[in-house]
């Protein structure tokens, strides 16, 4: 038995990322150029051209450290969201923000609330600081906000809420979310994880930032890895009132967002055309995948993000078997057995031809099992 590390750290199961294309090519002897990855909710349009140009300009100063305070990026974010710069925390992806919140606010033994079938980083961040996880059973594959509010204990310090939710794609209506916030004691910080906010249709868009003045215990987490196409650069940010922001910035690592990432993020924030194209493509792809699943008679969860959760069998080995069958065809998706959903796969929305290839590959995998 190892003598190193705290017990609750040794007990951690490391985060399992989606398989990279190169690994699948090596493992199954496939041509990398023909592999389609629909596993990690990345933007199929790639990096915005505006961000590429901004990074090329920034390369001249790579011998120098990045701006530790991220002035230009914070200025762009402050302008976009109408908040002071001292309400902003920059993160190395939104994972960094989620973990900063746990490290800054939760002591060993104190409780953290999150939903069943919610992002795997919530329990990991909780366990990494020795926190006590209160996992609340899901309702319709989404958050049961009433049960989450009722679960608050004297030692509860943090609640994670994802909207839309990963990996299920479920959405919480803004009225319900606002009512939930009103129930939570102000000593408990609510992290509202809006990693997929940009994919919401216009009629469902809501302004959580406007709630910050009402709720000093609200922290909004966002990412630029999804709709903005910057997953490889790792840029996230939090918006909260100054007091909460100050606590996060006291433990934030210096230079946690590099120079190229900052330059690319500023450009992407101002590239409304790219964002609109991303949203339109995602909406069309969502309909394409769901129509295909329906034609195959498969159950799926209506999604408000850039992926769809689909049930591929009735036994607990179904997700793993179909996933393997797809990998052998050069199709990478995300099994979600680690979320307690072993019969399901989470499939990212890709380009039209990628979605079509996935549907054809899934049909073949199901036929080989005698299910289609």
C-alpha positions as CSV (number, residue, x, y, z in Angstrom):
1,X,0.0,0.0,0.0
2,X,1.3,3.5,-0.9
3,X,2.4,5.7,2.0
4,X,2.0,8.8,-0.2
5,X,-1.0,11.0,-0.4
6,X,-4.1,11.6,1.6
7,X,-6.6,8.8,1.8
8,X,-9.3,10.6,0.0
9,X,-6.9,11.5,-2.8
10,X,-5.7,7.9,-3.2
11,X,-9.4,6.9,-3.5
12,X,-9.9,9.1,-6.5
13,X,-10.7,7.5,-9.9
14,X,-9.0,9.8,-12.5
15,X,-11.1,11.6,-15.0
16,X,-11.6,9.5,-18.2
17,X,-11.3,11.7,-21.3
18,X,-12.6,10.8,-24.7
19,X,-10.2,8.6,-26.7
20,X,-8.0,10.6,-29.0
21,X,-8.0,9.8,-32.7
22,X,-4.4,8.7,-32.7
23,X,-5.0,6.2,-29.9
24,X,-7.9,4.6,-31.7
25,X,-5.9,4.4,-34.9
26,X,-3.0,2.6,-33.1
27,X,-5.4,0.3,-31.2
28,X,-7.5,-0.9,-34.1
29,X,-5.0,-0.4,-37.0
30,X,-7.1,2.3,-38.7
31,X,-6.3,5.3,-40.9
32,X,-6.4,8.4,-38.7
33,X,-7.7,10.5,-41.6
34,X,-10.8,8.3,-41.8
35,X,-11.7,8.3,-38.1
36,X,-14.6,10.4,-36.9
37,X,-14.5,11.6,-33.3
38,X,-17.9,12.5,-31.8
39,X,-16.9,11.9,-28.1
40,X,-15.8,15.1,-26.5
41,X,-18.4,17.8,-27.4
42,X,-15.9,19.7,-29.5
43,X,-16.9,22.2,-32.2
44,X,-16.8,20.5,-35.6
45,X,-16.1,23.8,-37.3
46,X,-12.7,23.9,-35.6
47,X,-11.0,27.1,-34.5
48,X,-12.4,30.4,-35.7
49,X,-10.2,32.1,-38.4
50,X,-10.3,35.2,-36.3
51,X,-8.6,33.3,-33.4
52,X,-6.0,31.8,-35.7
53,X,-5.0,35.3,-36.9
54,X,-4.9,36.6,-33.3
55,X,-2.6,33.7,-32.2
56,X,-0.3,34.3,-35.1
57,X,0.1,38.0,-34.0
58,X,0.7,36.9,-30.4
59,X,3.4,34.4,-31.2
60,X,6.1,37.2,-31.4
61,X,5.8,37.5,-27.6
62,X,5.9,33.9,-26.5
63,X,9.3,34.3,-24.8
64,X,7.5,36.4,-22.2
65,X,5.0,35.3,-19.6
66,X,1.4,35.9,-20.3
67,X,-0.5,38.7,-18.7
68,X,-1.2,37.1,-15.3
69,X,-4.4,39.3,-14.8
70,X,-5.6,38.7,-18.4
71,X,-6.5,42.4,-18.8
72,X,-7.5,42.3,-22.5
73,X,-9.6,39.2,-22.1
74,X,-11.2,40.5,-18.9
75,X,-12.0,43.7,-20.7
76,X,-13.6,41.8,-23.5
77,X,-15.6,39.7,-21.1
78,X,-16.6,42.7,-19.0
79,X,-17.9,44.4,-22.1
80,X,-19.8,41.4,-23.3
81,X,-21.5,40.6,-20.0
82,X,-21.8,44.2,-18.5
83,X,-19.9,43.4,-15.3
84,X,-16.8,45.0,-13.6
85,X,-13.5,43.3,-14.3
86,X,-13.2,42.4,-10.6
87,X,-16.2,40.1,-11.0
88,X,-14.2,37.9,-13.4
89,X,-11.9,34.9,-12.7
90,X,-10.0,33.3,-15.6
91,X,-9.5,29.5,-15.7
92,X,-7.5,26.9,-17.6
93,X,-10.8,25.7,-19.0
94,X,-13.9,25.7,-17.0
95,X,-12.7,22.6,-15.1
96,X,-10.2,24.9,-13.5
97,X,-13.1,27.1,-12.3
98,X,-15.0,24.2,-10.9
99,X,-12.0,23.0,-9.0
100,X,-11.0,26.4,-7.7
101,X,-14.5,26.7,-6.2
102,X,-14.1,23.5,-4.3
103,X,-10.5,24.3,-3.1
104,X,-11.5,27.8,-2.0
105,X,-14.8,27.0,-0.3
106,X,-14.9,23.4,1.0
107,X,-13.0,22.0,4.0
108,X,-12.5,18.3,4.6
109,X,-15.7,16.7,5.8
110,X,-18.0,19.5,4.6
111,X,-20.7,18.7,2.1
112,X,-21.2,19.5,-1.6
113,X,-24.4,18.9,-3.5
114,X,-24.7,17.9,-7.1
115,X,-27.1,15.9,-9.2
116,X,-27.0,12.3,-10.3
117,X,-25.9,12.1,-14.0
118,X,-24.1,15.4,-13.7
119,X,-20.6,16.3,-14.9
120,X,-17.9,13.9,-13.5
121,X,-15.7,16.8,-12.4
122,X,-18.2,17.7,-9.6
123,X,-17.5,14.5,-7.5
124,X,-13.8,14.6,-8.4
125,X,-13.4,18.2,-7.2
126,X,-15.3,17.3,-4.1
127,X,-13.3,14.3,-3.2
128,X,-10.0,16.0,-4.1
129,X,-10.5,18.4,-1.1
130,X,-11.9,15.8,1.2
131,X,-15.5,17.0,0.8
132,X,-18.6,14.9,1.5
133,X,-20.6,14.4,-1.7
134,X,-24.4,14.6,-1.5
135,X,-25.5,13.1,-4.9
136,X,-29.2,13.8,-5.4
137,X,-31.2,11.4,-7.6
138,X,-32.0,12.8,-11.0
139,X,-35.5,13.7,-12.3
140,X,-36.1,12.9,-15.9
141,X,-32.3,12.7,-16.4
142,X,-31.9,16.2,-15.1
143,X,-31.7,18.1,-11.8
144,X,-34.3,17.7,-9.1
145,X,-34.0,21.2,-7.8
146,X,-36.5,20.8,-5.0
147,X,-34.6,17.8,-3.6
148,X,-31.3,19.5,-4.0
149,X,-32.6,22.5,-2.0
150,X,-34.0,20.2,0.7
151,X,-30.6,18.4,0.9
152,X,-28.7,21.5,2.2
153,X,-27.1,20.8,5.5
154,X,-25.4,23.0,8.1
155,X,-22.0,22.1,6.7
156,X,-23.0,22.4,3.0
157,X,-20.7,24.9,1.3
158,X,-21.2,24.3,-2.4
159,X,-23.8,23.3,-4.9
160,X,-23.0,22.5,-8.5
161,X,-25.8,23.0,-11.1
162,X,-25.2,22.4,-14.8
163,X,-27.6,24.0,-17.3
164,X,-27.8,22.5,-19.9
165,X,-26.6,19.3,-18.2
166,X,-23.7,17.1,-19.2
167,X,-24.0,14.2,-20.1
168,X,-27.8,14.2,-20.5
169,X,-28.4,17.5,-22.3
170,X,-31.4,18.3,-20.0
171,X,-32.4,21.9,-19.5
172,X,-33.7,23.8,-16.5
173,X,-36.2,26.6,-17.2
174,X,-35.0,30.0,-15.9
175,X,-38.0,30.5,-13.6
176,X,-37.3,27.2,-11.9
177,X,-33.6,28.0,-11.6
178,X,-34.3,31.5,-10.1
179,X,-36.7,30.1,-7.6
180,X,-34.1,27.5,-6.6
181,X,-31.5,30.2,-6.0
182,X,-33.9,32.0,-3.7
183,X,-34.2,28.9,-1.5
184,X,-30.5,28.5,-1.0
185,X,-28.9,30.2,2.1
186,X,-26.4,32.8,1.1
187,X,-23.6,31.0,3.0
188,X,-23.8,28.3,0.4
189,X,-22.3,29.0,-3.0
190,X,-24.1,27.8,-6.1
191,X,-21.9,27.2,-9.1
192,X,-24.0,27.5,-12.2
193,X,-22.1,25.6,-14.9
194,X,-23.2,27.1,-18.3
195,X,-20.7,25.3,-20.5
196,X,-23.3,24.7,-23.2
197,X,-25.3,28.0,-22.8
198,X,-24.5,29.2,-26.3
199,X,-26.3,26.2,-27.9
200,X,-29.7,27.1,-26.4
201,X,-32.3,28.3,-29.0
202,X,-33.2,32.0,-28.9
203,X,-36.5,31.4,-27.1
204,X,-34.8,29.6,-24.2
205,X,-31.9,32.0,-23.7
206,X,-31.9,33.6,-20.3
207,X,-29.6,36.1,-18.5
208,X,-28.2,34.5,-15.4
209,X,-25.6,37.3,-15.1
210,X,-28.4,39.7,-14.3
211,X,-29.1,37.5,-11.2
212,X,-25.6,38.2,-9.7
213,X,-26.7,41.4,-8.1
214,X,-29.5,39.6,-6.3
215,X,-27.4,36.5,-5.3
216,X,-23.9,37.2,-3.9
217,X,-23.5,33.5,-3.5
218,X,-24.0,32.8,-7.2
219,X,-20.9,31.9,-9.4
220,X,-21.4,31.4,-13.1
221,X,-18.9,29.2,-14.9
222,X,-18.4,29.4,-18.6
223,X,-16.1,27.8,-21.2
224,X,-14.7,28.7,-24.6
225,X,-14.0,25.0,-25.4
226,X,-17.4,24.3,-26.9
227,X,-19.2,26.8,-29.1
228,X,-16.1,29.0,-29.4
229,X,-14.0,26.2,-30.8
230,X,-11.0,26.6,-28.4
231,X,-11.0,23.3,-26.6
232,X,-7.2,22.7,-27.2
233,X,-6.4,26.1,-25.7
234,X,-8.2,25.6,-22.4
235,X,-10.0,28.9,-21.6
236,X,-12.7,29.2,-19.0
237,X,-14.0,32.0,-16.8
238,X,-16.2,32.7,-13.8
239,X,-18.5,35.6,-13.1
240,X,-19.4,36.4,-9.5
241,X,-19.6,39.4,-7.2
242,X,-16.2,40.9,-6.1
243,X,-16.0,39.2,-2.7
244,X,-16.4,35.7,-4.2
245,X,-14.2,36.4,-7.1
246,X,-11.4,37.7,-4.8
247,X,-11.5,34.3,-2.9
248,X,-11.0,32.4,-6.2
249,X,-8.2,34.6,-7.4
250,X,-6.3,34.1,-4.2
251,X,-5.7,30.5,-5.0
252,X,-5.8,30.7,-8.8
253,X,-2.4,29.7,-10.3
254,X,-0.6,32.6,-11.9
255,X,-0.4,32.5,-15.7
256,X,-3.1,29.8,-15.8
257,X,-4.3,31.1,-19.2
258,X,-1.5,31.3,-21.7
259,X,-0.8,34.1,-24.2
260,X,-2.1,32.4,-27.3
261,X,-5.2,31.3,-25.4
262,X,-5.9,34.8,-24.2
263,X,-5.5,36.3,-27.7
264,X,-7.6,33.6,-29.3
265,X,-10.4,34.0,-26.7
266,X,-10.6,37.8,-27.3
267,X,-11.0,37.3,-31.0
268,X,-13.5,34.5,-30.6
269,X,-15.7,36.6,-28.2
270,X,-16.0,39.2,-30.9
271,X,-16.7,36.7,-33.7
272,X,-20.5,36.7,-33.6
273,X,-20.7,35.3,-37.2
274,X,-18.8,32.2,-36.1
275,X,-20.9,31.7,-33.0
276,X,-24.1,32.0,-35.1
277,X,-22.8,29.5,-37.6
278,X,-21.9,27.1,-34.8
279,X,-25.4,27.3,-33.3
280,X,-27.2,26.8,-36.6
281,X,-25.0,23.8,-37.5
282,X,-25.6,22.3,-34.1
283,X,-29.4,22.7,-34.3
284,X,-29.4,21.0,-37.7
285,X,-27.2,18.2,-36.5
286,X,-29.3,17.7,-33.4
287,X,-32.3,17.1,-35.6
288,X,-30.4,14.8,-37.9
289,X,-29.2,12.6,-35.1
290,X,-32.5,12.5,-33.3
291,X,-34.3,11.6,-36.5
292,X,-31.9,8.8,-37.0
293,X,-32.3,7.4,-33.5
294,X,-36.1,7.6,-33.8
295,X,-35.9,5.7,-37.1
296,X,-33.9,3.0,-35.3
297,X,-36.4,2.9,-32.5
298,X,-33.9,4.0,-29.9
299,X,-34.7,6.0,-26.8
300,X,-32.8,9.3,-26.4
301,X,-32.9,12.3,-24.1
302,X,-33.9,15.5,-25.9
303,X,-30.8,17.6,-25.7
304,X,-30.2,21.4,-25.4
305,X,-26.4,21.1,-25.8
306,X,-24.1,19.8,-28.6
307,X,-24.5,16.1,-27.9
308,X,-27.3,13.6,-27.6
309,X,-27.6,10.8,-25.0
310,X,-29.0,7.6,-26.6
311,X,-29.9,4.2,-25.2
312,X,-28.3,1.4,-27.2
313,X,-29.5,-1.7,-25.2
314,X,-31.3,-3.0,-22.2
315,X,-28.5,-4.8,-20.4
316,X,-25.7,-3.1,-18.5
317,X,-23.1,-4.3,-21.0
318,X,-24.8,-2.6,-24.0
319,X,-23.0,0.7,-23.9
320,X,-19.6,-0.9,-23.8
321,X,-20.3,-3.4,-26.5
322,X,-21.8,-0.9,-29.0
323,X,-19.0,1.5,-28.2
324,X,-16.4,-1.1,-29.1
325,X,-18.2,-2.0,-32.3
326,X,-18.2,1.7,-33.3
327,X,-14.5,2.1,-32.4
328,X,-13.7,-0.8,-34.7
329,X,-15.5,1.2,-37.5
330,X,-13.4,4.3,-36.7
331,X,-16.3,6.0,-34.9
332,X,-15.4,7.5,-31.5
333,X,-18.3,8.3,-29.1
334,X,-18.5,8.5,-25.3
335,X,-19.7,5.5,-23.2
336,X,-21.2,6.8,-19.9
337,X,-21.1,3.8,-17.6
338,X,-19.1,5.9,-15.2
339,X,-22.1,8.1,-14.8
340,X,-24.3,5.2,-13.9
341,X,-25.7,5.0,-17.5
342,X,-24.1,1.7,-18.8
343,X,-26.9,1.2,-21.4
344,X,-26.3,4.6,-23.0
345,X,-23.8,6.5,-25.2
346,X,-23.3,10.2,-25.4
347,X,-22.7,11.3,-29.0
348,X,-21.4,14.7,-29.9
349,X,-23.0,16.5,-32.8
350,X,-20.7,16.8,-35.8
351,X,-20.8,17.9,-39.4
352,X,-23.6,16.5,-41.5
353,X,-21.5,13.8,-43.1
354,X,-20.0,12.8,-39.7
355,X,-23.5,12.5,-38.2
356,X,-24.6,10.4,-41.2
357,X,-21.5,8.1,-40.8
358,X,-22.3,7.7,-37.1
359,X,-25.9,6.7,-37.8
360,X,-24.9,4.2,-40.4
361,X,-22.2,2.8,-38.1
362,X,-24.7,2.5,-35.2
363,X,-27.2,0.8,-37.4
364,X,-24.6,-1.8,-38.4
365,X,-23.5,-2.3,-34.8
366,X,-27.1,-2.9,-33.7
367,X,-27.8,-5.2,-36.7
368,X,-24.7,-7.3,-35.7
369,X,-26.3,-7.7,-32.3
370,X,-29.6,-8.7,-33.9
371,X,-31.3,-5.6,-32.6
372,X,-32.1,-3.8,-35.8
